[in-house]
Amino acid sequence: MAGRTIELRDAQGNAFNAYVSQPAGGRSPGVVFGVDIFGLRPLYHDIADQFASKGFLAVAPDYFWDVARGEDGSYRATHKFPTCIEVVRSSIAAVRAMPECNGRVAVNGYCVGGNLALIGVSRLGADAGVSYYGTRIHTFLEDLQLIARPLILHIAEHDHTYPDEQRDRILAAAQKNANVAAYVYAAPHGFASSSFQAEAAQLANQRTFELLDTLK
């Protein structure tokens, strides 16, 4: 399944690219993807295509359109998180308005994009969210209490981006909100994307698709 690149615009009229992979058939739920700190690249084209094959209108925008890569080849030191939030906001609106979309849109994110999946549900009106090993979830615990629509947190058991004590804080906060389901995997950060681990990825993706299927 081959996708295409389109141009979207934020509320200020700034243009940014997004990779779109469209399923066969009629209108379907939209899924806006949050990418990791190394940005939009073929890995996320493939993931979007996988979601499209499951019946979702998959859209992966460029969150780092306004900055250059750092010396390590990532956007870790250069990205602007407010820009990332605005990309989510405008992408949700754009996807919801697409004729191929049934009007329901989820945000599904990896690494730093996992943080954006949480914000998509708590602040930006997404119908559901899925966060794969979000790197800063422990700094958004108040947001977890605000969530009124389904959110899945896929968590690496020992995530190198934060200490285990923060993992436990995330799990405790998730237990206080029935709309949030948290799962821990004996696999490293990136297990469903950049550091692929088949067994953990398969289980996490199964749970993801079970949730997203409720939007059809």
N, C-alpha and C positions, 0 to 999 in steps of 0.2 A: 504494500500500500504506500503510494508516494504522496507526500504533502506538497504544499506550496508556501511561499513567503508572501505575506501581505503587509500593508502599512496601516497602522493604527495611529490615533492621535490622543493625547491626554487633554485635560480640561483647559490647559493653556494653549492648545493648538500645536504642541510639539509632536513631531512624527517619530515613531519608532517601529521597527520591524517585528513581526511575529510569524512563527511557523505554524501553519494550520494543516491538520490532518482530518479529513472528513470521512465518516462511515458511510457505507452504502445504505440505501433505504430512505425513509422519511426523516422527520424532525427528531432530534435527539437532545439529551442533556449536553450542555457545554462543560468542559473542564479547562480551566486556566491553570497552567503549570508554573510553579516557582522553581527556578533552576538553582544550582549550587554556585559557589563563589567564583568558579571558573567560567561561568556564563553559558549562554546559549550556543550549542554545538551539536554535531551529529548524534551524540549520546541521547540528547533530549528530543531530537527528531525521531529516533527509534522508539523512545518511550511514548511519545505522542502517537506514533503509528500503532503501537501496541494497544493503547487505549481506544483509538479509532476502530481497531479490529474488534473491540468488545462493544461497540455501539455508541461511542461518545464523540462529540465534536471537540477535538483536542486542539488547544491553542497555547503555544509556548512563546511568550513575548520576550523581548530583549530588555532586561531590567537595567542594564548598564550602558544604555545608549549615549549617555551624556558624560561618560568618563573613559579614560584610557586604562589599560591594564597596568598593574604594578610590575616591579622588577621580577617578582616570582611568577609572572604570567597570569595571575589572578586579579580579581577586583577587590580583594580583601582590604587593602589599605586605601582604595580610591572610591569605593561605591558610596552613594548617597542614599541612605535608607528612606528618607521622604520621597525621593524619586521612585524607589521600588514600590512604595505603598501606592503612589499615584498611578503607576503602571498597572497594579492589580485593580485599582478602582476603575480606571478607564477600560481595561480589558474585560472586566466583568460586564460593564455596560455595553461594550461593543459586541461581545459574544451573545449576550441576551437578546440583542436586537437583530442578530443574523437570522435570515429566514430558515436556515437549516437547524436552528436551535428551538427546542420546545419551551423556552422561557426559563428553564432552571439551569443554574450554573454553580458548579463547585470549584474550589481552589485546591489543587493538589501540589504540594511542594516538597523539595528535597534540600537538606542542609539549610543554608540561609533562606531558601525558598520555603522550608518548613515553617519558619517563623511567619512568613507571609500568608501561609494557609490558615494559621490561627487567626491572624488579623483580618483576613478575608471574611471569616465567619463572625468574629466578635465586633468588627467595626464597619465592614464594607458591604454587608448585605448578601454575601454568598449563601446559597441554600445548603451547602455542606462543605466540609473541609477535611483534608487528609494531610497530616504532617509527618513526613519521613525524617526522623532524627534532626528536628529543628535545633539549631545551635544555641538559640537564646530563649527557648521556651520558659526557662526558669526566671527570666526577667519580665514575663508577661503573665504571671500567675493571677493578677487581678482580672485580666482579660478572660481567663478560663472561667471565672465565676459569672461573667456576663453572657456566656454563650448559650443561645436558646435554640440552636439548630445543631444537627449532628456533626461531631468532630472526632476523628480518629488520630491518636498520637502513636506512631510507630517509633519505638525507642530502642537504641542500641544499649545492651546491658551495661557496658563500660565505654561510654562515648568519650573519645579523647578530647572533645571540644569543651567539656565541663566535668567537674568531679562527680563522683557517685552521690555525694550528699545533695547535689542539685537535682540529680535524677530522682531521688527519693522525695524531694520537695514537689517536683512535678507530679509524681504519682499520687502523693497525698492530696494535692489540689484537685487533680482529675477525679478522685473518688468523691469529691463534694458536689460534683455536677453530673447529673444523670445523662446529660447530652454529650458527655465526653467519655470516650472509650480509650484507654491506654494499654498498649501491649509492649512487652519487653522481649527482645530477641537476643539470643546468645550469638551475636554477630557484630562486626565492627561498624562504626559510622560509615555510611555510604553503601550499606549492604544491598540495596535495591537499585543502585545507580553506579557510582564511580568505583566502588570496591565490592563488586557484585558477589553475593553469596547465594547460590541458587535456592537452597532450602528455605532460608529466611525470607528471601525475596518472594518466593512462590506463596508462602503463607501470608505475608503482609499484603501482597497484591490480591489474593483471594478475598481477604477481609475488605480491602478497598473497593473491589468490584461489587461485593455484596451490598455495601453502603450506596455506592453510586447507582446501582441498579434501581434503587428506590426512587430515583429522580426520573425514571423513564415513564 
